[in-house]
Amino acid sequence: MGSGAGERGWAERRPVLFPFLLSLFCPALSEQIRYRIPEEMPEGSVVGNLAKDLGLSVHELPSRQLRISSEKPYFTVSAKSGELLVSGRLDREQICGKKPACALEFEAVAENPLNFYHVSVDIEDINDHTPKFTQTSFELQISESTNPGARFILGSAHDADIGTNSLRNYQLNPNDHFSLVNKEKQDGSKYPELVLKMPLDREEQKSYQLTLTALDGGNPSLSSTAQIQVLVTDANDNPPVFSQELYRVGLPENVLPGTTVLRVMATDQDEGVNAQITFSFTEAGQITQFDLNSNTGEITILNMLDFEEVKEYSIVLEARDGGGMIAQCTVEIEVQDINDNFPEVVIQSLPDLIMEDTKLGTHIALIKIRDKDSGYNGEVTCKLEGDVPFKILSSSINTYKLVTDGVLDREQTPEYNITITATDRGKPPLSSSSSVTLHVGDVNDNAPVFPQPSYVVHVVENNPPGASIAQVSASDPDLGPNGRVSYSIVASDLEPRALASYVSVSAQSGVVFAQRAFDHEQLRAFELTVQARDQGSPALSANVSLRVLVGDRNDNAPRVLYPALGPDGSALFDTVPRAAQPGYLVTKVVAVDADSGHNAWLSYHVLQASEPGLFSLGLRTGEVRTARALGDRDAARQRLLVAVRDGGQPPLSATATLHLVFADSLQEVLPDVSDRPEPSDPQAELQFYLVVALALISVLFLTAVTLAIALHLRRSSSPTTCGCFQYSLCEKSGPVIPPNYSEGTLPYSYNLCVAHTGKTEFNFLKCNEQLSSEQDILCGDSSGALFPLCKSSESTSHLQAPPNTDWRFSQAQRPGTSGSQNGDETGTWPNNQFDTEMLQAMILASASEAADGGSTLGGGAGTMGLSARYGPQFTLQHVPDYRQNVYIPGSNATLTNAAAKRDGKAPTGGNGNKKKSGKKEKK
């Protein structure tokens, strides 16, 4: 590698196309990408184009997020070019020590999808360390008697570099007595031996100064020197001798301090002081793990051994006798590995969140297992604990991948506590565990759910606008916007334009508000479809049906349909036969209530009655029946004030006034009705009656006295005819119908006089024909009763035809809640109030025409003149023939149907009891 740029070695010069094609078919490269660079490259130096070697283009780098996963940040990847750059100091001696091969292995991680690539960078040694002696000067004592060829081990130098850059040889400065021999230990380290070439003579030269130079094999070569001072001593003929030149021993790394390693033996053939041998380490400053007994030569453990730090120790021992002669031997101690290191689990590239829609087999994290032990003790197996949707795949030696192996569901399990256990194959095996928490990210995979499929809401009408009537609530187990629910109305059976004016729903709370006051009578129920939608992308929704039932409130009073007032406010009346028996159905009060249920359950009550006990009222039916027969003292005209109450709380009511007249014919009814206008106040009416009664009694008394005197005078003088149409005898009646009626009414006042002469006339205010005094004259009072005014001695040759008394309506023809019912062949009673009132007006109009014309009621055969007045729909087929019931006193004739006369048929009797006093509107 030159100029600070990383050159690719032979291993990385493989074709780039191969890893590119391999990446298309494999989730991660199984082979390593190798680079070779020298140590001590400056930071920022390019090692190689990693992205290109992985088959990644520059455009892919932002999305793939290529990065380095390693324990120490020696390298980094350029985000722009994808080049592998040096990011820290690369000191081979510090990283790998004396290892012959130094490689940094790490993983390159690429995202989207997640892939791992194994990268190895070989660190080449450069000659950056000089060989160094442990001591810069040595002192060596050699007896003058030492024979040429004797060898003396000198202190060795150490070079941190390896290979060709390591220590290669030693050199000695040239001299005549000594030479240098380079020796090599079993571990490959070199040490120098000084060889005596010529005998020494202390007397000639006591000492020699030698320079020892250590050289390495670098280019240029580096060196260091040490000074050796050789002192020539007196003769000590026999140097110490070790029992063996090399001692080898193996120790397990767990031996305790104080344990004896071995004992070296040395002998000296001299005697005395020259035979006393002491032992020592030649490099005592470098030996820290062992201790040497200088007298016995016993080597013991001083500190704990660690195979993972130092696997072998090479120690040089020196035996020195009392004469200064020395001998050396080498002790090599091999440290044996035991299973004393637990595996270490390192998890790299762990994401913060794993989305719950992650596919099976997706790479999650990279797991590295480290065990400092060797051999079987360093072989590790890895597994996952527990039942989790993940699995471990082996990627390379002691490297594993964590991938998904099941479906993830955040709503069921929001996070997983994964425990990874690594176990080595030592005896006994050691294991360690590492736990990591994986958080599952949320995706919008759950639609909102309502707790029930439909809602039914009961709302009482007349509710205040803007009030809350219901609340719907949906739950969404997702998180954040995916679980945030909003509500809206998506469908309804109401008109789309009217929906907004009836109800609205709060988008946040789901509260349904009424926008207006509901009316049960207009809208009793309606249905809404409320939708709950989350804020996910895409959004999910659910619908629920909401049925609103508008409850009834007693807000409508009963309305009386019958009896009803005319358009001018005039009251209707009903007639009752004088001979009616108890239980006779007089009429029926008909009322309705727009409410429903108990609020529309009507009851009928009598508030006031002219004669209490004369009539009974059905509590639920509203039928008015006679409770007893009509008495002599009972008034012919009765008034009932009926109250109609509903069943609400509080109850509402309406009143109806019934005017009942006891009469047997229409002739009796008309004057009575016209002469007796209805008072407005019952108490005032009673007071009025009392005053009128007193006045009438006084007038009648005076009239009786006057008549008695007049009759007495007339009998005494000459017989005269009694005028029946005098003002004092024939009572003038008021207008039967108010004069603002147009046609079809009786707009005249009349006096009704009846005589037995067989002639009957309807005149205005007077009678045109004088009657004889012999005739009996009958005048009708206001109650309809006929009484004699005078008698005639003549006998009557013509008897009056009895009136048809069966002129009332049958029970089936009376109006009621069920509408009109079929009657006899003469027609049916109209089924609504307007037609009923018109029919009453027609009856009176027919009677008026008969009085005016003195003949049959014309206008067309079988029509009674109704079609011309009220339209073609009102004919005799709709109206019973009441002309036979219009009795003209003093005459045998009745008002009959002209068509019936022509056909020679007797007129059929009609039934009916309803008369009208008041005005009739034009239709």
C-alpha angles and dihedrals in degrees: 000000000000137000093014095292121118115246119203116244126219093278095058096045092085115122113284091219092070098063089041093056091041091055090058092062104030128057090225136006113263094200123071124247106227131203129180121209135160121252125259094037111165119253114273094032114143116245096180144307100280096178092054092048090051092051095249122140124221090249090059095054098086093052098038093048095209111205143156123255111199140129096244123035099240094137140026137186123240109238091210105044103018092233121151108239134191110248102172143029113288108208107169094195091053094044102042106009112199096346111133092221122043118188131163112212124194141146129256110215124205123187132213092060104021111237133166124212123191114227127186124191117193112213111215120208121243126195096260099131128071120217109258131199119220088229127027092214136032132193119213125185116204124180116235089233093062111125121237112264094044113139130216124193112230130203112279129225127232127222119191091206122089137213117013091350092059127092110301109174148336128243131200124205111254117270138147102243105043140047133181130237122193113222128188128215126219092261090056098256118135130224132179129243122201112221122202108226100177134026117266127233114200091196092059099042126003098193143014129210113216130180117216116199124195116204131190127208098246127123106264094026120234123212146176134197139219129195119235120198113197114200117197111220134188118278119294100171101198123047121203116275125209119222088238134006095225128038119192125189136163124217131185112240093239097064112132125244112268094037113137112243099186143311122241120213127211131171134196123200092207122095136230118004092352089060096052106105126199124189128217143159112258089216100032093160092062097048110086103146099057139049128209127208103222093206103041101027091231115154117207136180111265101176135013116282123230120198091196090060104035122011098182138020124204112195128182115212126197127207115200126186127209092265092059097255114138140196129194137209136175125237116197115194117192116203111219119214120239128184096264101129124081118222114260120221116210119185116200135183094020110171122224094231135022112203114232092232092061111139124241114273096026113151111244107172145346118245123200124191121202127189119173092204122096136231116002089349089064098044108103135190122201132206142165122246123224133008105304131149092247137086139192123240122193112239103174139328107328090346123112139176125224110217135171116264103175146026115289120218116183093192090061100034116014094182141013126217103211120196117197116197122198120194127184127212097242125125106276094019119232124212139184134188135213124195127204132178118228115198117210115223120222127246126183098262099131125073120212113273126209116215091231133025095236142008130219116200125190115207124179113226123253089043116166113264113253094028121138112250102173145349129219121197131191127187127216117189092204122103133245116348089352089064098035107108128202125189132219140162110248103171142013141169088237122091111277091235093049096044095080090053092054109043142356133187129220109242093214105038103025092232112154114218129197110232094195142017109275121228115211091201092057103033122017101172142357135176132227133193110216118196125206113202128181126217097242126122108271093023120229124209145183132199131217131188118238116192116193116202114196108215123214124252124192095254100129123074119216115272119216113225096177132062092032133177122246123249089267094049095256117148128243123229137202127213126225123197111245090230093054111143125221110284094031110151105238102173141316130244108224119198136161134199122208090213123085138227117011089347089066097041101113130203128189125221135178111235099175135005131183089220112023111213095025094097134030126209125211109238095217104015101048090222115155112212134171112260094195140358120283112268130214092249095047115104117246091230118061131185126203124189106202125192120206114203130184126217098249127120108270093021122230122212146188131198133223129191118218120200110200122186123192106219139133099212142028090247090065093048102052100057092041092052095045095046096048113056113190114260117227097220123048093208093049089047091054092049090047091052092051092052093045091048092054091047093048093048090052093046092046092049092051090043092051091050091047092047092048092052092045093049091048091051093046093050091049094051112030137326112263133183117257110239108222097191099061120132093245095051107037113055118223112230126214124241112298095206124024111259096243092080110108114208135344093043140099104252095171139086115230144181118220117213125177126195133172094243092096093246122113127182138180107216137172112253094322146043116249097201125064118224127214120254090240093066125090111240121205122195126189120230126209093273093059096251120136119223131176118253097183139354131229125213090222117099118235116247095186119060119209116247110246114248123249102254097182096082101119126111117263120244091257092055096055116105116255145152093282094059128236123343131204116271132182128308093284093076142273131281114257114261100221137057097247094054090045093054091046090052091052090051091050092054092054091043090054091052090050093052091050091053092046100046100034090218138076118315103263138187096118135334111287095004104083086216091292099121093056092049105035106019136273093286092071106071135138090275087069098040128052115235105261096170093094088057093056098093119199108201116229092026133091092211128096131192104268138175111272092212090053090053092052091049091048091238126139114242114258118238115247128211125223142120107189121109129174132220112186141043131321123215122224113253 
